[in-house]
Amino acid sequence: MKLNDEEQAMLDGRRGEACRMALALLVRYGEALGAERFVDVVNIAGVPASANKFVKEYFRPYYQSGRDEYDVIFSLYDLDGEAVAEVPRIAGNACHLQGGIDPENWETLGATPESLQLSEASEAYAREHGVRILKTCTPYLAGNIPRRGEHCAWMESSAVVYCNSVLGARTNTEGRESTSAAMLTGKIPDFGLHRDENRFGTHLIQVEVEVADIMDWGMLGYFAGDRVQEHVPVLTGRIGNADLLRHKHFGAAAASSGGVELYHMVGITPEADTLETAFGQRRTQEIFRYGPGERRQTWEMLNANGRSTEVDFVMLGCPHYTLEQIEEVVAMLGDRRISGNCRLWIFTSRAVRAIADGKGYTEAIRRAGGVLLTDTCSAIGQAIPPGARVAALDSAKQTHYLPAFMGIEAWFGSTRDCINAALSGRWNASPP
């Protein structure tokens, strides 16, 4: 890689040992990717110095009196360093994404006091080093909204695809190590979606059925990801109601069934004013049709894991719910209570939860027998109610992951389908 004077100074250790190790990691990373240079990043979203019991115990031999244990974890784990360094404060806009524990409802999630203590200690370390604690998979709903064209370094597949596609900023799907290193250096290798030539469409999807509600957007995203895998789909046709909620569910689904990090919707997303703009000089590799048959096939694929109609768990909030979605659930519940044989968990960010508290939504959900949780989700936290066997979900992403992670059956449907299941304890939704 070709380093400028600033980068060479970091690699020479003139900005401290932690920055040296961070840039050395990014150089190895960039060379493995075939990158020739770095780009400057000022917007970084990761999970710096996060620690669970396994991580904390693994690095125990390196802890010494007077040495911050989280400097050890950051140096040896996050930066893959060969020594422990004192980690300086983060420069620039860095935020902490979701974790595994809700600090208020940790017992509901089956966490231990020790796990809670570890989570709070690593969070405190990140905060003291200048990292904003958002604890969400939707940082763009909690105040972190990069500008169009801005180079970022973000983790979390559903956030990455939203950042690239809807906001028009630029990031690849990064990991813990590269985002932590970027927090110290402000650098990330110039490859992939940071480069103009890689942001044009590769495949065309012609949408021939009306796609309007959130469930439809999730199914279309799941279809798109399954068909194009890690490539860049361009969609055109009967796509309606293109708001934040629908993009959130579309992108999360496309990043789950495939590896989509960027999509274009003609006349909707910022880099696709026209079909020609979306594809640039690229030739279309393949054209797919999304009609009634494909829609039904996608629904059946998502529900292939469901067997029993006796639902004992309803999970909403993947990606994390917006205030509008919480308000909608409260209206659907009304003054009714969920079935005694079922549990209702709804996940959101701390920022949205604070507003929901003030509006009385959190209490309304509690009165109905549900709980509004933050910081995590059932897949990330690998937490479901004790004895749960059959889940109902309105997220294609969670339907894709949760059965594999937790060994349960899952049904996919609309939010109303899920609330009806929570109230009755039964799945009674029909194919679209």
C-alpha positions, 0 to 999 in steps of 0.5 A: 500500500502507498502511505502518505506522510500522516499514515507513515508517521502512524506506522512509525509509532509517532502517534503512539503504540496503539495507533501504530498497531491499528495502522499495521492491522489496516495495512495487512487488511488492505494488502490482503484486499488488493487496495493501494491506498487508504480513504479518510473516514470520520464516521465509524460504527463498531463494538470496540472492546466489547467483552463477554465471559469467554473473552475476559477469561481468555486474556486474563494472563495479560492483566496486571495491576494498574493496567486497564483490562480493556486496554488489554482486550482492545490491544490484543483482540481488537487490534490483533497487536503483539503487545498491550498499549494504552488506548487514546481517546477516539477522534471523530464520530464513532458509535457503539452498535448493539450488544447482547444484553438489555441493561434494564431487562437482562433477567428477562433475557436470561442473562447473568449478573456477571454478564451484565457487569461485563457489558456495563464495564466495556460500555463504560470503557468505550464511553470514556474513550469518546465513543457514543453509546447507541447500542442499536443496529439502526444507528441512522435512527439514533442520530448517526446519519452520514452525508451522501458520498461520505466514507464510513466504516460500519459493521452490521449488515442491515446498517451497511446496506441502508448507509450505502443504498438509502443515504448514499454514503460509502462503506463496506461491511466491516468487522470489529477489528477494522472498525476499532482500528479505524477509530484510532486512525481515521483510515480504512482501505480504499476498496469495494464500495468506496470506489465509484466503479464498484457502486453500479448495478449488476442485475436487474429485478423487474417488480411486476406485483404491487409492493407497498407494505412492510411485509411485501418489502421484506419479501422483495428484499429476501428475493433480491438477496437470494437471486443476486447474492453479493452483487448490486441489484437494480429494481424497477417497477411497482414499488410504492411507499418507499419510506424509511421503514420499508427500506429498513426491512428490504435491506436487512432481508437482502443482506440476509438471504444474500450478501447485498451491501448496496441496491438501487431503486430507479427514481427512488434511491440517490444513485439511481435517478434513471436506469442508465445512472444505476448501471453506468457503463456496466452491462446487465448480468441477468434480469429477474422477474418478481411477479405473483409466482415469485412472491408466493415462492418467497413467502413459502421459503420464509415459512418452510420452517414452520410446522406447529401453529401453536405459537409461544413466542412473538419477536418484533424489532429486527432491525430495531423498531422505530417509534412509528412501529411501536405506536402501531403495535400499541394500537393493535393491542388496544386494551387486550392482553396477549395469550398466557401461553405466549411471550411478546418481545419488542426490540428497539434502540435506547433513543427510541425507547426513551421516547416510547417511555414518555409517550406511555407506549412502554407501559401500554405494552407491559399492561398487555403482557409484553416487554419493550427491550433495547440494545440487542435482539433474540438472534444477537443475544441468542435469547428466547423465552424458556421453553419457546418452541415456535416463534412468529416474526415480521422480519425476514432477516430474523426468520432467516437466522433465529431458527438456525441459532436457537433451534426453533420453528418460525413463522413469517408474516405481517406485524398484524399477523404476529400480534394476532398470534400473540393474542391468540397463541396461534398462527393463522395467517394465509399466504399472500 
